């Protein structure tokens, strides 16, 4: 047997180990996240929805090319492909969730039709109410004309105006006035309850509330004529009571949903669905959304793949219009603190500009450049080319 030098064996082993280590780079955080999402058994349900299936398949394709780039030791390209894959997966998931909501809504509507045959009767009752309101408007116009005639007659005669116009029995007149005044009190109480729950603010209830206000004011005006206008006023006030009551009932669940703590929880859920919970943080009376790796390093221009991130942000900010918006710009640590402060301000302004162009009221937004003073991702420098968007409620 030929003798082999131990030194030669050791050299070969070291070389083999170096070649093995150099074969590929460790998978990026984004690639690991994409792998975890696609391997989740729940992900297979996305294939059943045509539009979602397309984005799901694209996510798988991006995983494949990301893995190939990693094997070629192109870490930057591998991360970019993984980010695009995660965005495609989130889009597929959003489409699936929207499909589920539509299915649930259809099921609920079908169930309502099945268990609530009174729906058509309610519609008919509302139509009847509208007809009665039109007739009442005619009665009001007639009452106004009669009031003008009585006032004209009172100027020409020394007789008592109410005696000349009415001739009603004093006891009956007093009873009508008392009934109308009771209805005013009831309508006012229902009005206060509706206002307490914001019925004058919400789209679904504002019209009802304003109609009720008109009926109440008209009823009060008719009572200025004394007993002669009490009968018509009583009918008018009855409609006001019905409308205030309906507006209040509709406003109660909306008002509960619009409470600050519930709205903040909804923002948190929407932000986590679009950016993951790792990039969503609680704030006092609000939520902080971290848009990491948004900009090209050292520049104020966006990276190519960041369009969906900005679109999702605009949707959230528009949806929660009662929240103020604070945009903080950040940079990596290299390049000088003064230059980075200016760069971070420009980055924040760019995001503000895009939100305004997407329909957000500019008066809601304030910006600040933080520069390099808060390095959130010390092990992932590119992630620090970011903005952080804080949605804040005033707490009232």
The 8 nearest C-alpha neighbors of each residue, nearest first, counted from 0:
[[1, 2, 3, 4, 5, 8, 7, 6],
 [0, 2, 3, 4, 5, 7, 8, 6],
 [1, 3, 0, 4, 5, 7, 8, 6],
 [4, 2, 5, 1, 7, 8, 6, 0],
 [3, 5, 7, 6, 2, 8, 9, 1],
 [6, 4, 8, 7, 9, 3, 10, 2],
 [5, 7, 9, 4, 8, 10, 3, 11],
 [6, 8, 10, 4, 5, 9, 11, 3],
 [9, 7, 5, 11, 10, 6, 12, 4],
 [10, 8, 12, 6, 11, 7, 13, 5],
 [9, 11, 7, 13, 8, 12, 6, 14],
 [10, 12, 14, 8, 9, 13, 15, 7],
 [13, 11, 15, 9, 14, 10, 16, 8],
 [12, 14, 16, 10, 15, 11, 9, 17],
 [15, 13, 17, 11, 16, 12, 10, 18],
 [14, 16, 12, 18, 13, 17, 11, 19],
 [15, 17, 19, 13, 14, 18, 20, 12],
 [18, 16, 20, 14, 19, 15, 21, 13],
 [17, 19, 21, 15, 16, 20, 14, 22],
 [20, 18, 16, 22, 17, 21, 15, 23],
 [21, 19, 17, 18, 22, 16, 23, 24],
 [20, 22, 18, 19, 23, 17, 24, 72],
 [21, 23, 19, 20, 18, 70, 24, 72],
 [24, 22, 70, 72, 21, 69, 71, 25],
 [25, 23, 72, 69, 26, 70, 74, 22],
 [24, 26, 27, 23, 69, 74, 72, 70],
 [27, 25, 30, 24, 31, 28, 69, 66],
 [28, 26, 30, 29, 78, 31, 25, 74],
 [27, 29, 31, 30, 32, 26, 78, 33],
 [28, 30, 32, 27, 31, 81, 82, 33],
 [31, 29, 81, 33, 27, 32, 28, 26],
 [32, 30, 34, 28, 33, 29, 35, 27],
 [31, 33, 29, 35, 30, 34, 28, 36],
 [34, 32, 30, 36, 35, 31, 85, 37],
 [35, 33, 31, 37, 32, 36, 38, 30],
 [34, 36, 32, 38, 33, 37, 31, 39],
 [37, 35, 33, 39, 34, 38, 32, 42],
 [36, 38, 34, 39, 35, 42, 33, 59],
 [39, 37, 35, 36, 34, 40, 42, 41],
 [38, 40, 41, 36, 42, 37, 35, 43],
 [41, 39, 42, 43, 38, 37, 44, 36],
 [42, 40, 39, 43, 44, 45, 38, 37],
 [43, 41, 40, 44, 39, 45, 37, 36],
 [42, 44, 45, 41, 46, 40, 39, 47],
 [43, 45, 46, 42, 47, 41, 48, 40],
 [46, 44, 43, 47, 52, 51, 42, 48],
 [47, 45, 52, 44, 48, 43, 51, 49],
 [46, 48, 45, 44, 49, 52, 43, 51],
 [47, 49, 51, 46, 52, 50, 45, 95],
 [50, 48, 52, 51, 47, 53, 46, 45],
 [51, 49, 52, 53, 48, 54, 94, 91],
 [50, 52, 91, 48, 54, 53, 49, 94],
 [53, 51, 46, 55, 49, 50, 54, 45],
 [52, 54, 56, 55, 51, 50, 57, 49],
 [53, 55, 57, 91, 87, 51, 56, 52],
 [56, 54, 52, 58, 57, 53, 88, 91],
 [55, 57, 59, 53, 58, 54, 52, 60],
 [56, 58, 54, 60, 59, 55, 61, 53],
 [59, 57, 84, 55, 61, 87, 56, 60],
 [60, 58, 62, 56, 57, 61, 63, 55],
 [61, 59, 57, 63, 62, 58, 56, 64],
 [60, 62, 84, 58, 64, 63, 59, 80],
 [63, 61, 59, 65, 60, 64, 81, 66],
 [62, 64, 60, 66, 61, 65, 67, 59],
 [65, 63, 67, 61, 66, 62, 68, 60],
 [66, 64, 77, 62, 68, 80, 67, 63],
 [65, 67, 69, 63, 64, 68, 62, 70],
 [66, 68, 64, 70, 69, 65, 71, 63],
 [69, 67, 71, 77, 65, 73, 70, 66],
 [70, 68, 72, 66, 71, 67, 77, 73],
 [69, 71, 23, 67, 72, 68, 66, 22],
 [70, 72, 68, 69, 73, 67, 23, 22],
 [73, 71, 69, 23, 70, 24, 74, 68],
 [74, 72, 68, 69, 71, 76, 75, 77],
 [73, 75, 77, 76, 69, 72, 78, 68],
 [76, 74, 78, 77, 73, 79, 68, 69],
 [77, 75, 79, 78, 73, 74, 80, 68],
 [76, 78, 65, 68, 74, 80, 69, 75],
 [79, 77, 81, 75, 76, 80, 27, 82],
 [80, 78, 76, 82, 81, 77, 83, 75],
 [79, 81, 83, 65, 77, 82, 61, 78],
 [80, 82, 84, 30, 78, 79, 83, 29],
 [83, 81, 85, 79, 84, 80, 29, 78],
 [82, 84, 86, 80, 81, 85, 87, 79],
 [83, 85, 58, 81, 61, 87, 82, 86],
 [86, 84, 88, 82, 87, 83, 33, 89],
 [85, 87, 83, 89, 88, 84, 90, 82],
 [88, 86, 90, 84, 54, 58, 85, 89],
 [87, 89, 85, 91, 90, 86, 55, 58],
 [90, 88, 92, 86, 91, 87, 93, 85],
 [89, 91, 93, 87, 88, 92, 86, 94],
 [92, 90, 51, 88, 94, 54, 89, 93],
 [91, 93, 89, 95, 90, 94, 96, 88],
 [92, 94, 90, 96, 95, 91, 89, 97],
 [95, 93, 97, 91, 92, 96, 51, 98],
 [94, 96, 92, 98, 93, 97, 51, 91],
 [97, 95, 99, 93, 98, 94, 92, 100],
 [96, 98, 100, 94, 99, 95, 93, 101],
 [99, 97, 95, 101, 96, 100, 94, 102],
 [98, 100, 96, 102, 97, 101, 103, 95],
 [101, 99, 103, 97, 102, 98, 104, 96],
 [102, 100, 104, 98, 103, 99, 105, 97],
 [101, 103, 99, 105, 100, 104, 106, 98],
 [102, 104, 100, 106, 101, 105, 99, 107],
 [105, 103, 101, 107, 106, 102, 100, 108],
 [106, 104, 108, 102, 107, 103, 101, 109],
 [105, 107, 103, 109, 104, 108, 110, 102],
 [106, 108, 110, 104, 109, 105, 103, 111],
 [109, 107, 111, 105, 110, 106, 104, 112],
 [108, 110, 106, 112, 107, 111, 105, 113],
 [111, 109, 113, 107, 108, 112, 114, 106],
 [112, 110, 108, 113, 115, 114, 109, 107],
 [111, 113, 109, 110, 115, 114, 108, 116],
 [114, 112, 110, 111, 115, 109, 116, 108],
 [115, 113, 111, 112, 110, 116, 109, 117],
 [114, 116, 117, 111, 112, 113, 118, 110],
 [117, 115, 118, 114, 112, 119, 113, 120],
 [116, 118, 120, 115, 119, 121, 122, 112],
 [119, 117, 121, 120, 116, 115, 122, 112],
 [118, 120, 122, 121, 117, 123, 116, 124],
 [119, 121, 117, 123, 122, 118, 124, 116],
 [122, 120, 124, 118, 123, 119, 117, 125],
 [123, 121, 119, 125, 124, 120, 126, 118],
 [122, 124, 120, 126, 121, 125, 127, 119],
 [125, 123, 121, 127, 122, 126, 120, 128],
 [126, 124, 128, 122, 127, 123, 129, 121],
 [125, 127, 123, 129, 128, 124, 122, 130],
 [126, 128, 124, 130, 125, 129, 123, 131],
 [127, 129, 125, 131, 126, 130, 124, 132],
 [130, 128, 132, 126, 127, 131, 125, 133],
 [131, 129, 127, 133, 132, 128, 126, 134],
 [132, 130, 134, 128, 133, 129, 135, 127],
 [131, 133, 135, 129, 130, 134, 128, 136],
 [134, 132, 136, 130, 135, 131, 129, 137],
 [135, 133, 131, 137, 132, 136, 138, 130],
 [134, 136, 138, 132, 137, 133, 131, 139],
 [137, 135, 139, 133, 134, 138, 132, 140],
 [136, 138, 140, 134, 135, 139, 141, 133],
 [139, 137, 135, 141, 136, 140, 142, 134],
 [140, 138, 142, 136, 141, 137, 135, 143],
 [139, 141, 143, 137, 142, 138, 136, 144],
 [142, 140, 138, 144, 139, 143, 145, 137],
 [143, 141, 139, 145, 144, 140, 138, 146],
 [142, 144, 146, 140, 145, 141, 139, 147],
 [143, 145, 141, 147, 146, 142, 148, 140],
 [146, 144, 148, 142, 147, 143, 149, 141],
 [145, 147, 143, 149, 148, 144, 142, 150],
 [146, 148, 150, 144, 145, 149, 151, 143],
 [147, 149, 145, 151, 146, 150, 152, 144],
 [150, 148, 152, 146, 151, 147, 153, 164],
 [149, 151, 153, 147, 152, 148, 146, 154],
 [150, 152, 148, 154, 149, 153, 147, 155],
 [151, 153, 149, 155, 154, 150, 148, 156],
 [154, 152, 150, 156, 160, 155, 151, 149],
 [153, 155, 151, 152, 156, 150, 157, 149],
 [156, 154, 152, 153, 151, 157, 158, 150],
 [157, 155, 153, 158, 154, 152, 159, 160],
 [156, 158, 159, 153, 155, 154, 160, 152],
 [159, 157, 156, 160, 163, 153, 162, 161],
 [158, 160, 162, 161, 163, 157, 153, 156],
 [161, 159, 163, 153, 162, 158, 164, 149],
 [160, 162, 164, 163, 159, 165, 227, 225],
 [163, 161, 159, 166, 165, 160, 164, 158],
 [164, 162, 160, 161, 165, 159, 166, 158],
 [165, 163, 161, 162, 149, 160, 166, 227],
 [164, 166, 167, 162, 161, 227, 163, 226],
 [165, 167, 162, 164, 168, 163, 161, 169],
 [168, 166, 165, 169, 172, 171, 227, 162],
 [167, 169, 171, 170, 172, 166, 173, 165],
 [170, 168, 172, 171, 173, 167, 174, 166],
 [169, 171, 173, 172, 168, 174, 167, 175],
 [172, 170, 174, 168, 173, 169, 175, 167],
 [173, 171, 169, 226, 175, 174, 170, 168],
 [172, 174, 176, 170, 171, 175, 169, 177],
 [173, 175, 171, 177, 172, 176, 178, 170],
 [176, 174, 178, 172, 177, 173, 229, 179],
 [175, 177, 173, 179, 174, 178, 229, 226],
 [176, 178, 174, 180, 175, 179, 173, 181],
 [179, 177, 175, 181, 176, 180, 174, 182],
 [178, 180, 233, 182, 176, 181, 177, 175],
 [179, 181, 183, 177, 182, 178, 176, 184],
 [182, 180, 184, 178, 183, 179, 177, 185],
 [181, 183, 185, 179, 184, 180, 186, 236],
 [182, 184, 180, 186, 181, 185, 187, 179],
 [183, 185, 187, 181, 182, 186, 188, 180],
 [186, 184, 182, 188, 187, 183, 181, 189],
 [187, 185, 240, 183, 189, 188, 184, 182],
 [186, 188, 190, 184, 185, 189, 183, 191],
 [187, 189, 185, 191, 190, 186, 184, 192],
 [190, 188, 192, 186, 191, 187, 243, 193],
 [189, 191, 187, 193, 188, 192, 243, 186],
 [190, 192, 194, 188, 189, 193, 195, 187],
 [193, 191, 189, 195, 190, 194, 188, 196],
 [194, 192, 247, 190, 198, 196, 195, 191],
 [195, 193, 197, 191, 196, 192, 198, 190],
 [194, 196, 192, 193, 197, 191, 198, 190],
 [195, 197, 194, 193, 254, 251, 198, 250],
 [196, 198, 194, 200, 199, 195, 193, 254],
 [199, 197, 193, 250, 204, 200, 194, 196],
 [198, 200, 205, 197, 208, 201, 194, 204],
 [201, 199, 197, 198, 205, 202, 204, 194],
 [202, 200, 204, 203, 205, 198, 199, 197],
 [201, 203, 205, 204, 200, 206, 199, 198],
 [202, 204, 201, 205, 206, 249, 250, 207],
 [203, 205, 198, 246, 207, 201, 202, 206],
 [204, 206, 199, 208, 202, 207, 201, 198],
 [207, 205, 209, 208, 204, 210, 203, 202],
 [208, 206, 210, 204, 209, 205, 246, 242],
 [207, 209, 211, 205, 206, 210, 246, 199],
 [208, 210, 212, 206, 211, 207, 205, 213],
 [211, 209, 213, 207, 212, 208, 206, 214],
 [210, 212, 239, 208, 214, 242, 209, 213],
 [213, 211, 209, 215, 210, 214, 216, 208],
 [212, 214, 210, 216, 211, 215, 217, 209],
 [215, 213, 211, 239, 217, 212, 216, 235],
 [216, 214, 212, 218, 213, 217, 239, 236],
 [215, 217, 219, 213, 218, 214, 212, 220],
 [216, 218, 220, 214, 219, 215, 213, 221],
 [219, 217, 232, 215, 221, 216, 220, 235],
 [218, 220, 216, 222, 217, 221, 215, 223],
 [221, 219, 217, 223, 222, 218, 216, 224],
 [222, 220, 218, 228, 223, 219, 232, 224],
 [221, 223, 224, 219, 225, 220, 228, 229],
 [222, 224, 221, 220, 225, 219, 228, 226],
 [225, 223, 222, 228, 221, 227, 226, 146],
 [224, 226, 222, 223, 227, 228, 229, 161],
 [227, 225, 229, 172, 228, 176, 224, 175],
 [226, 228, 225, 229, 165, 224, 161, 230],
 [229, 227, 221, 226, 224, 222, 230, 231],
 [228, 230, 232, 226, 222, 231, 176, 227],
 [231, 229, 233, 232, 228, 175, 234, 227],
 [230, 232, 234, 233, 229, 228, 235, 139],
 [233, 231, 218, 229, 235, 230, 234, 221],
 [232, 234, 179, 236, 230, 235, 231, 229],
 [235, 233, 237, 231, 232, 236, 238, 230],
 [234, 236, 232, 238, 233, 237, 218, 214],
 [235, 237, 239, 233, 238, 234, 218, 215],
 [238, 236, 234, 240, 239, 235, 233, 241],
 [237, 239, 241, 236, 235, 240, 242, 234],
 [238, 240, 211, 236, 214, 242, 237, 241],
 [241, 239, 186, 237, 243, 238, 242, 244],
 [240, 242, 238, 244, 239, 243, 245, 237],
 [241, 243, 245, 239, 211, 244, 240, 207],
 [244, 242, 246, 240, 245, 241, 211, 190],
 [243, 245, 247, 241, 242, 246, 240, 189],
 [244, 246, 242, 248, 247, 243, 241, 249],
 [245, 247, 243, 249, 204, 244, 248, 207],
 [248, 246, 193, 250, 244, 245, 249, 243],
 [249, 247, 245, 250, 246, 251, 244, 252],
 [248, 250, 246, 247, 251, 245, 204, 252],
 [249, 251, 247, 253, 198, 248, 254, 252],
 [250, 252, 254, 253, 248, 249, 196, 247],
 [253, 251, 255, 254, 250, 256, 249, 248],
 [254, 252, 256, 250, 255, 251, 257, 249],
 [255, 253, 257, 251, 252, 256, 196, 250],
 [256, 254, 252, 257, 253, 258, 251, 261],
 [255, 257, 253, 254, 258, 261, 252, 262],
 [256, 258, 254, 255, 262, 253, 259, 261],
 [257, 259, 261, 255, 256, 260, 262, 254],
 [260, 258, 262, 261, 263, 257, 394, 392],
 [259, 261, 263, 262, 258, 264, 284, 257],
 [262, 260, 264, 258, 263, 259, 256, 265],
 [261, 263, 265, 259, 264, 260, 257, 258],
 [264, 262, 266, 260, 265, 261, 285, 259],
 [263, 265, 267, 261, 262, 266, 260, 268],
 [264, 266, 262, 268, 267, 263, 269, 261],
 [267, 265, 263, 269, 268, 264, 270, 262],
 [266, 268, 264, 270, 265, 269, 271, 263],
 [267, 269, 265, 271, 266, 270, 272, 264],
 [270, 268, 266, 272, 271, 267, 265, 273],
 [269, 271, 267, 273, 272, 268, 274, 266],
 [270, 272, 275, 276, 268, 274, 273, 269],
 [273, 271, 269, 270, 275, 274, 268, 89],
 [272, 274, 270, 271, 275, 269, 89, 311],
 [273, 275, 271, 270, 272, 278, 276, 279],
 [276, 274, 271, 277, 272, 278, 273, 279],
 [275, 277, 271, 279, 278, 274, 270, 280],
 [278, 276, 275, 279, 274, 271, 280, 289],
 [277, 279, 289, 276, 275, 274, 288, 280],
 [280, 278, 288, 276, 277, 287, 271, 289],
 [281, 279, 287, 286, 282, 288, 278, 276],
 [282, 280, 286, 287, 285, 283, 279, 267],
 [281, 283, 285, 286, 284, 287, 280, 389],
 [282, 284, 285, 281, 286, 391, 392, 394],
 [285, 283, 392, 391, 282, 394, 393, 286],
 [284, 286, 391, 282, 390, 283, 263, 392],
 [285, 287, 281, 282, 390, 389, 280, 267],
 [288, 286, 389, 280, 388, 279, 281, 282],
 [289, 287, 279, 388, 387, 278, 389, 290],
 [290, 288, 387, 278, 291, 279, 386, 388],
 [291, 289, 386, 385, 387, 293, 288, 292],
 [290, 292, 385, 382, 293, 289, 383, 384],
 [293, 291, 382, 384, 385, 381, 294, 383],
 [292, 294, 385, 291, 301, 302, 384, 290],
 [295, 293, 301, 302, 384, 300, 292, 296],
 [294, 296, 298, 302, 301, 300, 297, 299],
 [297, 295, 298, 294, 384, 381, 331, 330],
 [296, 298, 295, 299, 330, 334, 342, 331],
 [299, 297, 295, 296, 300, 294, 342, 301],
 [298, 300, 346, 294, 345, 342, 301, 295],
 [301, 299, 298, 294, 295, 302, 346, 349],
 [302, 300, 294, 293, 295, 303, 299, 305],
 [301, 303, 294, 295, 304, 305, 293, 300],
 [302, 304, 305, 301, 306, 295, 294, 293],
 [303, 305, 302, 306, 83, 307, 82, 79],
 [304, 306, 308, 307, 303, 302, 293, 309],
 [305, 307, 309, 308, 304, 310, 303, 302],
 [308, 306, 310, 309, 305, 311, 86, 304],
 [309, 307, 305, 311, 306, 310, 312, 290],
 [308, 310, 312, 306, 311, 307, 313, 305],
 [311, 309, 307, 313, 312, 308, 306, 314],
 [310, 312, 314, 308, 309, 313, 307, 315],
 [311, 313, 309, 315, 310, 314, 316, 308],
 [314, 312, 316, 310, 311, 315, 354, 317],
 [315, 313, 311, 317, 312, 316, 318, 310],
 [314, 316, 318, 312, 317, 313, 311, 319],
 [315, 317, 313, 319, 318, 314, 312, 320],
 [318, 316, 314, 320, 315, 319, 359, 313],
 [317, 319, 315, 316, 320, 314, 313, 321],
 [320, 318, 316, 317, 321, 322, 315, 262],
 [319, 321, 322, 317, 318, 316, 323, 359],
 [320, 322, 319, 323, 392, 393, 391, 318],
 [323, 321, 392, 391, 320, 390, 319, 324],
 [322, 324, 363, 391, 390, 364, 392, 321],
 [325, 323, 364, 390, 389, 363, 365, 391],
 [324, 326, 365, 389, 388, 366, 364, 327],
 [327, 325, 388, 366, 347, 387, 365, 367],
 [328, 326, 367, 387, 386, 368, 347, 366],
 [327, 329, 343, 386, 368, 347, 346, 369],
 [330, 328, 370, 343, 369, 385, 386, 384],
 [331, 329, 384, 371, 370, 383, 343, 339],
 [330, 332, 383, 371, 333, 384, 380, 374],
 [331, 333, 371, 330, 334, 374, 335, 336],
 [334, 332, 331, 335, 371, 336, 339, 330],
 [333, 335, 339, 338, 332, 336, 297, 331],
 [334, 336, 338, 337, 333, 339, 332, 371],
 [335, 337, 339, 338, 340, 371, 370, 334],
 [338, 336, 340, 339, 335, 341, 370, 334],
 [337, 339, 341, 340, 335, 336, 342, 334],
 [340, 338, 342, 370, 336, 341, 337, 343],
 [339, 341, 370, 337, 343, 342, 338, 368],
 [342, 340, 344, 338, 339, 343, 345, 337],
 [341, 343, 339, 345, 340, 344, 338, 346],
 [342, 344, 328, 368, 329, 346, 370, 340],
 [345, 343, 368, 341, 347, 346, 342, 328],
 [344, 346, 348, 342, 343, 347, 349, 341],
 [345, 347, 343, 349, 299, 344, 348, 328],
 [346, 348, 328, 344, 350, 349, 345, 326],
 [347, 349, 351, 345, 346, 350, 352, 344],
 [350, 348, 352, 346, 351, 347, 345, 353],
 [349, 351, 353, 347, 352, 348, 354, 346],
 [352, 350, 348, 354, 349, 353, 355, 347],
 [353, 351, 349, 355, 350, 354, 348, 356],
 [352, 354, 356, 350, 355, 351, 357, 349],
 [355, 353, 357, 351, 356, 352, 359, 313],
 [354, 356, 359, 358, 352, 357, 353, 361],
 [355, 357, 353, 354, 358, 352, 359, 351],
 [358, 356, 354, 355, 359, 353, 313, 310],
 [359, 357, 355, 356, 360, 354, 317, 313],
 [358, 360, 355, 354, 317, 357, 361, 356],
 [361, 359, 362, 363, 355, 358, 364, 354],
 [360, 362, 363, 364, 355, 359, 351, 354],
 [361, 363, 360, 364, 365, 323, 359, 324],
 [364, 362, 323, 361, 360, 324, 365, 322],
 [365, 363, 324, 361, 362, 325, 323, 366],
 [364, 366, 325, 326, 324, 363, 367, 362],
 [367, 365, 326, 325, 347, 327, 348, 364],
 [368, 366, 327, 344, 369, 328, 326, 347],
 [367, 369, 344, 343, 328, 370, 327, 340],
 [370, 368, 329, 328, 340, 343, 367, 372],
 [369, 371, 340, 329, 339, 343, 330, 368],
 [372, 370, 332, 330, 331, 373, 329, 339],
 [371, 373, 370, 374, 369, 332, 329, 336],
 [372, 374, 371, 375, 369, 329, 370, 330],
 [375, 373, 376, 377, 372, 371, 383, 331],
 [374, 376, 373, 377, 383, 382, 379, 380],
 [377, 375, 379, 378, 374, 383, 380, 382],
 [378, 376, 379, 380, 374, 375, 383, 382],
 [377, 379, 376, 380, 382, 375, 381, 374],
 [378, 380, 376, 377, 381, 382, 383, 375],
 [379, 381, 382, 383, 377, 378, 331, 376],
 [382, 380, 383, 292, 379, 384, 296, 331],
 [381, 383, 292, 291, 380, 384, 379, 376],
 [382, 384, 385, 331, 381, 330, 380, 376],
 [385, 383, 330, 292, 294, 382, 381, 331],
 [386, 384, 291, 293, 383, 292, 329, 290],
 [385, 387, 328, 327, 290, 329, 289, 388],
 [386, 388, 289, 327, 288, 326, 290, 389],
 [389, 387, 326, 288, 287, 325, 327, 386],
 [388, 390, 287, 325, 286, 324, 391, 288],
 [391, 389, 324, 285, 286, 323, 322, 287],
 [392, 390, 285, 322, 323, 284, 389, 324],
 [393, 391, 322, 394, 284, 285, 323, 259],
 [392, 394, 395, 391, 284, 322, 323, 321],
 [395, 393, 392, 284, 259, 391, 260, 283],
 [394, 393, 259, 392, 258, 284, 260, 321]]
